[in-house]
Amino acid sequence: MAIAFLGAIVVGLTGFGSALITIPLATYVVPLPFALALYALVDLSSAASVGFENPKNAVRDEWKRLVPMILVGTVVGATLLVKLPRQAALLLLGVFVVAYAVYALARPGQRVVSRNWAWLAGLGGGITSTVFGAGGPPYVIYLSHRGLSREAFRATLGLTTLTSISLRVVAFFALGLLLDPQVWLTALLAIPAALAGVHVARKIYFAVSREILMRAVALVLLVSGSSLIVRAF
């Protein structure tokens, strides 16, 4: 419940990134497949709450470009998830989290890129969403370089993330990860905690600079990702 609340605070403030916090922390107390299944359900509730805030602000053309490759990436990710040994999965998750933390801290310029990059962003997001429970970073990197307003960026990211998590839930059903009754019983406690976290995040969203928040989250990711790499070895 505490981890779900913390992850929801992050997604409520930034529009993405809950799994980058929840999955690394949860693997200290439950196996990785259980954590992925549980927080797929939790993230779906949080993403729905954020994604339906202001859907009219979403840029539907960007969303339509991302969705086909998100679907392909989800299928590829499901295949990798079945075949990856646990230690390799932990190592890759750690490297992925650290790489994104370094990217976020580096603050690259916001040059507008071609819309063709949506294909790669969708594929990468679909894969990382299924394997690591974290599809947000590829979507964020792409959408943040498309010249969108703050409102359009948040709404488009929210709609994209909701789509990605929905496909992840379907994939986890197919893989049998969501057939464990314990996952659903735990979710009954974790989902209300996550929704409370989103509610709290909305209260402070306009009180704190988004740049400060993103840097704080990046530092947390750097620590948690590094700890996963150490554990994998």
C-alpha positions as a Markdown table, in Angstrom:
| # | Residue | x | y | z |
|---|---|---|---|---|
| 1 | Met | 0.0 | 0.0 | 0.0 |
| 2 | Ala | 2.8 | 2.4 | 0.9 |
| 3 | Ile | 4.6 | 1.7 | -2.4 |
| 4 | Ala | 1.4 | 2.1 | -4.4 |
| 5 | Phe | 0.8 | 5.5 | -2.7 |
| 6 | Leu | 4.3 | 6.6 | -3.4 |
| 7 | Gly | 4.1 | 5.6 | -7.1 |
| 8 | Ala | 0.8 | 7.3 | -7.5 |
| 9 | Ile | 2.2 | 10.5 | -6.1 |
| 10 | Val | 4.8 | 10.4 | -8.9 |
| 11 | Val | 2.3 | 9.7 | -11.7 |
| 12 | Gly | -0.1 | 12.3 | -10.3 |
| 13 | Leu | 2.7 | 15.0 | -10.4 |
| 14 | Thr | 4.5 | 14.1 | -13.6 |
| 15 | Gly | 1.9 | 12.1 | -15.6 |
| 16 | Phe | 4.1 | 9.0 | -15.8 |
| 17 | Gly | 6.8 | 7.0 | -14.0 |
| 18 | Ser | 5.0 | 5.2 | -11.2 |
| 19 | Ala | 6.4 | 1.8 | -12.1 |
| 20 | Leu | 9.9 | 3.1 | -12.1 |
| 21 | Ile | 9.4 | 3.6 | -8.4 |
| 22 | Thr | 7.0 | 0.8 | -7.5 |
| 23 | Ile | 8.6 | -2.2 | -9.3 |
| 24 | Pro | 12.2 | -1.7 | -8.0 |
| 25 | Leu | 10.9 | -1.2 | -4.5 |
| 26 | Ala | 8.4 | -4.0 | -4.6 |
| 27 | Thr | 11.0 | -6.6 | -5.7 |
| 28 | Tyr | 12.5 | -6.3 | -2.2 |
| 29 | Val | 9.4 | -7.9 | -0.7 |
| 30 | Val | 7.8 | -10.0 | -3.5 |
| 31 | Pro | 9.0 | -11.8 | -6.6 |
| 32 | Leu | 9.3 | -9.7 | -9.8 |
| 33 | Pro | 6.4 | -11.5 | -11.7 |
| 34 | Phe | 4.1 | -10.9 | -8.7 |
| 35 | Ala | 5.1 | -7.2 | -8.6 |
| 36 | Leu | 4.6 | -6.8 | -12.3 |
| 37 | Ala | 1.1 | -8.3 | -12.1 |
| 38 | Leu | 0.0 | -6.4 | -9.0 |
| 39 | Tyr | 1.2 | -3.0 | -10.3 |
| 40 | Ala | -0.3 | -3.5 | -13.7 |
| 41 | Leu | -3.7 | -3.4 | -12.0 |
| 42 | Val | -2.7 | -0.6 | -9.7 |
| 43 | Asp | -1.2 | 1.4 | -12.6 |
| 44 | Leu | -4.3 | 0.9 | -14.6 |
| 45 | Ser | -6.4 | 2.6 | -11.9 |
| 46 | Ser | -3.9 | 5.5 | -11.5 |
| 47 | Ala | -3.5 | 5.9 | -15.3 |
| 48 | Ala | -7.3 | 6.0 | -15.7 |
| 49 | Ser | -7.6 | 8.7 | -13.0 |
| 50 | Val | -4.9 | 10.9 | -14.7 |
| 51 | Gly | -5.7 | 10.0 | -18.3 |
| 52 | Phe | -9.3 | 11.1 | -18.1 |
| 53 | Glu | -8.6 | 14.4 | -16.4 |
| 54 | Asn | -8.7 | 16.5 | -19.6 |
| 55 | Pro | -8.9 | 14.1 | -22.6 |
| 56 | Lys | -9.9 | 17.0 | -24.8 |
| 57 | Asn | -6.4 | 18.4 | -24.5 |
| 58 | Ala | -4.8 | 15.2 | -25.9 |
| 59 | Val | -3.3 | 15.4 | -29.4 |
| 60 | Arg | -5.1 | 12.4 | -31.0 |
| 61 | Asp | -2.8 | 12.3 | -34.1 |
| 62 | Glu | 0.2 | 11.7 | -31.8 |
| 63 | Trp | -1.7 | 9.0 | -29.9 |
| 64 | Lys | -2.7 | 7.2 | -33.2 |
| 65 | Arg | 0.9 | 7.2 | -34.4 |
| 66 | Leu | 2.1 | 5.5 | -31.1 |
| 67 | Val | -0.6 | 2.9 | -30.6 |
| 68 | Pro | 0.2 | 0.4 | -33.4 |
| 69 | Met | 3.8 | 0.0 | -32.3 |
| 70 | Ile | 2.8 | -0.1 | -28.7 |
| 71 | Leu | 0.7 | -3.2 | -29.6 |
| 72 | Val | 3.7 | -4.8 | -31.4 |
| 73 | Gly | 6.0 | -3.9 | -28.5 |
| 74 | Thr | 3.7 | -5.5 | -26.0 |
| 75 | Val | 3.7 | -8.8 | -27.9 |
| 76 | Val | 7.6 | -8.7 | -28.1 |
| 77 | Gly | 7.8 | -7.8 | -24.4 |
| 78 | Ala | 5.5 | -10.7 | -23.4 |
| 79 | Thr | 7.8 | -13.1 | -25.3 |
| 80 | Leu | 10.9 | -11.7 | -23.6 |
| 81 | Leu | 9.2 | -11.8 | -20.2 |
| 82 | Val | 8.6 | -15.6 | -20.5 |
| 83 | Lys | 12.2 | -16.3 | -21.6 |
| 84 | Leu | 14.2 | -14.0 | -19.4 |
| 85 | Pro | 15.8 | -15.5 | -16.2 |
| 86 | Arg | 15.0 | -13.6 | -13.0 |
| 87 | Gln | 18.6 | -12.2 | -12.4 |
| 88 | Ala | 18.8 | -11.1 | -16.0 |
| 89 | Ala | 15.4 | -9.4 | -15.7 |
| 90 | Leu | 16.5 | -7.6 | -12.5 |
| 91 | Leu | 19.8 | -6.5 | -14.2 |
| 92 | Leu | 18.0 | -5.1 | -17.3 |
| 93 | Leu | 15.4 | -3.3 | -15.1 |
| 94 | Gly | 18.2 | -1.7 | -13.1 |
| 95 | Val | 20.1 | -0.6 | -16.2 |
| 96 | Phe | 16.9 | 0.7 | -17.8 |
| 97 | Val | 16.0 | 2.7 | -14.7 |
| 98 | Val | 19.5 | 4.2 | -14.3 |
| 99 | Ala | 19.7 | 5.1 | -18.0 |
| 100 | Tyr | 16.4 | 7.0 | -17.8 |
| 101 | Ala | 17.5 | 8.7 | -14.5 |
| 102 | Val | 20.8 | 9.9 | -16.2 |
| 103 | Tyr | 18.7 | 11.1 | -19.2 |
| 104 | Ala | 16.3 | 13.1 | -17.0 |
| 105 | Leu | 19.2 | 14.7 | -15.0 |
| 106 | Ala | 21.1 | 15.6 | -18.2 |
| 107 | Arg | 18.1 | 17.8 | -19.3 |
| 108 | Pro | 18.7 | 17.5 | -23.1 |
| 109 | Gly | 17.4 | 20.3 | -25.3 |
| 110 | Gln | 13.8 | 20.3 | -26.4 |
| 111 | Arg | 14.5 | 20.2 | -30.1 |
| 112 | Val | 11.4 | 19.2 | -32.1 |
| 113 | Val | 11.9 | 15.8 | -33.8 |
| 114 | Ser | 10.1 | 14.1 | -36.7 |
| 115 | Arg | 6.8 | 12.4 | -36.0 |
| 116 | Asn | 8.4 | 9.2 | -37.5 |
| 117 | Trp | 10.1 | 8.7 | -34.2 |
| 118 | Ala | 6.7 | 7.7 | -32.9 |
| 119 | Trp | 7.2 | 4.2 | -34.3 |
| 120 | Leu | 10.4 | 3.6 | -32.3 |
| 121 | Ala | 8.9 | 5.3 | -29.2 |
| 122 | Gly | 5.8 | 3.1 | -29.4 |
| 123 | Leu | 7.8 | -0.1 | -29.9 |
| 124 | Gly | 10.2 | 0.7 | -27.0 |
| 125 | Gly | 7.4 | 1.7 | -24.7 |
| 126 | Gly | 5.4 | -1.5 | -25.5 |
| 127 | Ile | 8.4 | -3.6 | -24.7 |
| 128 | Thr | 9.5 | -1.9 | -21.5 |
| 129 | Ser | 5.9 | -1.7 | -20.3 |
| 130 | Thr | 5.5 | -5.4 | -20.5 |
| 131 | Val | 9.0 | -6.5 | -19.4 |
| 132 | Phe | 9.6 | -3.9 | -16.7 |
| 133 | Gly | 6.1 | -2.5 | -16.0 |
| 134 | Ala | 7.4 | 0.9 | -17.2 |
| 135 | Gly | 6.5 | 2.1 | -20.7 |
| 136 | Gly | 6.5 | 5.8 | -19.8 |
| 137 | Pro | 10.1 | 6.9 | -20.6 |
| 138 | Pro | 10.0 | 6.2 | -24.4 |
| 139 | Tyr | 6.7 | 8.0 | -24.6 |
| 140 | Val | 7.9 | 11.0 | -22.6 |
| 141 | Ile | 11.2 | 11.3 | -24.5 |
| 142 | Tyr | 9.2 | 11.4 | -27.8 |
| 143 | Leu | 6.3 | 13.6 | -26.8 |
| 144 | Ser | 8.6 | 16.1 | -24.9 |
| 145 | His | 10.3 | 16.8 | -28.3 |
| 146 | Arg | 7.1 | 17.4 | -30.3 |
| 147 | Gly | 6.6 | 21.0 | -29.3 |
| 148 | Leu | 3.4 | 20.3 | -27.3 |
| 149 | Ser | 2.0 | 22.7 | -24.7 |
| 150 | Arg | 2.1 | 21.6 | -21.0 |
| 151 | Glu | -1.6 | 20.7 | -21.1 |
| 152 | Ala | -1.4 | 18.9 | -24.4 |
| 153 | Phe | 1.7 | 17.0 | -23.3 |
| 154 | Arg | 0.2 | 15.8 | -20.0 |
| 155 | Ala | -3.1 | 14.8 | -21.7 |
| 156 | Thr | -1.5 | 13.0 | -24.6 |
| 157 | Leu | 0.9 | 11.2 | -22.3 |
| 158 | Gly | -1.9 | 10.2 | -20.0 |
| 159 | Leu | -4.0 | 8.7 | -22.9 |
| 160 | Thr | -0.9 | 6.9 | -24.3 |
| 161 | Thr | 0.0 | 5.5 | -20.9 |
| 162 | Leu | -3.5 | 4.3 | -20.3 |
| 163 | Thr | -3.5 | 2.5 | -23.6 |
| 164 | Ser | -0.2 | 0.9 | -23.0 |
| 165 | Ile | -1.1 | -0.3 | -19.5 |
| 166 | Ser | -4.4 | -1.7 | -20.8 |
| 167 | Leu | -2.5 | -3.8 | -23.4 |
| 168 | Arg | -0.1 | -4.9 | -20.6 |
| 169 | Val | -3.0 | -6.1 | -18.5 |
| 170 | Val | -4.3 | -8.1 | -21.5 |
| 171 | Ala | -0.8 | -9.6 | -22.0 |
| 172 | Phe | -0.5 | -10.6 | -18.4 |
| 173 | Phe | -3.8 | -12.3 | -18.5 |
| 174 | Ala | -2.6 | -14.3 | -21.5 |
| 175 | Leu | 0.7 | -15.2 | -19.7 |
| 176 | Gly | -1.2 | -16.3 | -16.6 |
| 177 | Leu | 0.3 | -13.7 | -14.3 |
| 178 | Leu | -3.1 | -12.3 | -13.3 |
| 179 | Leu | -4.6 | -15.7 | -12.5 |
| 180 | Asp | -3.1 | -15.7 | -9.0 |
| 181 | Pro | -5.9 | -14.8 | -6.5 |
| 182 | Gln | -3.3 | -13.3 | -4.2 |
| 183 | Val | -2.5 | -10.6 | -6.8 |
| 184 | Trp | -6.2 | -9.5 | -6.8 |
| 185 | Leu | -6.5 | -9.6 | -3.0 |
| 186 | Thr | -3.4 | -7.5 | -2.7 |
| 187 | Ala | -4.7 | -5.1 | -5.4 |
| 188 | Leu | -7.8 | -4.5 | -3.3 |
| 189 | Leu | -5.6 | -2.8 | -0.7 |
| 190 | Ala | -3.1 | -1.2 | -3.1 |
| 191 | Ile | -5.5 | 0.4 | -5.5 |
| 192 | Pro | -7.3 | 2.6 | -3.0 |
| 193 | Ala | -3.9 | 3.7 | -1.7 |
| 194 | Ala | -2.8 | 4.6 | -5.2 |
| 195 | Leu | -6.0 | 6.6 | -5.9 |
| 196 | Ala | -5.4 | 8.5 | -2.6 |
| 197 | Gly | -1.8 | 9.2 | -3.9 |
| 198 | Val | -3.2 | 10.7 | -7.1 |
| 199 | His | -5.6 | 12.8 | -5.1 |
| 200 | Val | -2.8 | 14.2 | -2.9 |
| 201 | Ala | -0.6 | 14.8 | -6.0 |
| 202 | Arg | -3.3 | 16.9 | -7.6 |
| 203 | Lys | -3.3 | 19.2 | -4.5 |
| 204 | Ile | 0.4 | 20.0 | -4.8 |
| 205 | Tyr | 0.7 | 19.8 | -8.6 |
| 206 | Phe | 0.7 | 23.6 | -9.1 |
| 207 | Ala | 2.6 | 24.4 | -5.9 |
| 208 | Val | 5.9 | 22.9 | -6.9 |
| 209 | Ser | 8.0 | 23.4 | -10.0 |
| 210 | Arg | 7.8 | 20.5 | -12.4 |
| 211 | Glu | 11.5 | 20.7 | -13.0 |
| 212 | Ile | 12.3 | 20.3 | -9.3 |
| 213 | Leu | 9.9 | 17.3 | -9.1 |
| 214 | Met | 11.5 | 15.6 | -12.2 |
| 215 | Arg | 15.0 | 16.0 | -10.8 |
| 216 | Ala | 13.9 | 14.6 | -7.4 |
| 217 | Val | 12.3 | 11.6 | -9.1 |
| 218 | Ala | 15.4 | 11.1 | -11.3 |
| 219 | Leu | 17.6 | 11.0 | -8.2 |
| 220 | Val | 15.4 | 8.4 | -6.6 |
| 221 | Leu | 15.5 | 6.4 | -9.8 |
| 222 | Leu | 19.3 | 6.6 | -9.9 |
| 223 | Val | 19.5 | 5.1 | -6.4 |
| 224 | Ser | 16.8 | 2.4 | -6.9 |
| 225 | Gly | 18.2 | 1.4 | -10.3 |
| 226 | Ser | 21.7 | 1.1 | -9.0 |
| 227 | Ser | 20.5 | -1.1 | -6.1 |
| 228 | Leu | 18.8 | -3.4 | -8.6 |
| 229 | Ile | 22.1 | -3.8 | -10.6 |
| 230 | Val | 24.0 | -4.6 | -7.4 |
| 231 | Arg | 21.3 | -7.2 | -6.4 |
| 232 | Ala | 21.4 | -8.8 | -9.9 |
| 233 | Phe | 25.1 | -9.5 | -9.4 |
